[in-house]
Structures are given as C-alpha cells and as structure tokens.
C-alpha cells in the first residue's frame, strides 16, 4: 500500500523542472546512477544548507516547494537535491514516519591531514 505522503512526493516530483527536463538529462550524464534519498522530518533544507557549507565542492541542484499539497504548507521544501563532491543526493521533508539514525554517515576520502582538518 502506498502512503499518502509518498503519493504527495510523487505528485510534487512530477511537477518539478527536473522531471523530463534538460537539467535531469544533464545531471544524469554527470552523476552516478544511484543517489541517496534521505528522509527528514521537517528539516531537509537546513540539513542541505549544513552540508553545502561543509563541503568545498558542493552545490544545490534543485528544490521542489509545495504548492499546498499535503503534507506540506505552501512554499515549504518538499525535496532538495544537492551534489557533494560529485555525489547527487535528495533530501525529503517526509514527516515523522521515519527517522535518520547514526547508522547513516558519509565517508570522505582525504589525501592529507590538512584536508582532514578542513572538515
């Protein structure tokens, strides 16, 4: 059974400029086929801003804001897509049904102690 939240995400994503657009094609050419899709309660935008501030080679690729489709109020980020060190990832404001936990982490390969110290 598909949850109402998941149906709302599909509705929002189908309206995104990423779906079927040139940006999607260009992104797919330069990105991995697999992208982590992380579920946040209500702080996906804040999490994305944090990671964008930490990684020197990071950028925001897209954001999808709600037009008032449940469960998000008008203007609230539904998903935000970022790229960190060449790895695309999507953050979802999915509500409290699932929680991130310490089992999830990023592994960053560094060439020197100086590079480690920058993180």
Secondary structure, DSSP 8 states (H G I E B T S, - for coil): ---HHHHHHHHHHHHSTTTTSHHHHHHHHHS-S--EEEEESS-HHHHHHHHHHH-SSEEEEEEEE-SS-TTS-TT-EEEEEEEETTEEEEEEE--TTS---TT-------SSHHHHHH-
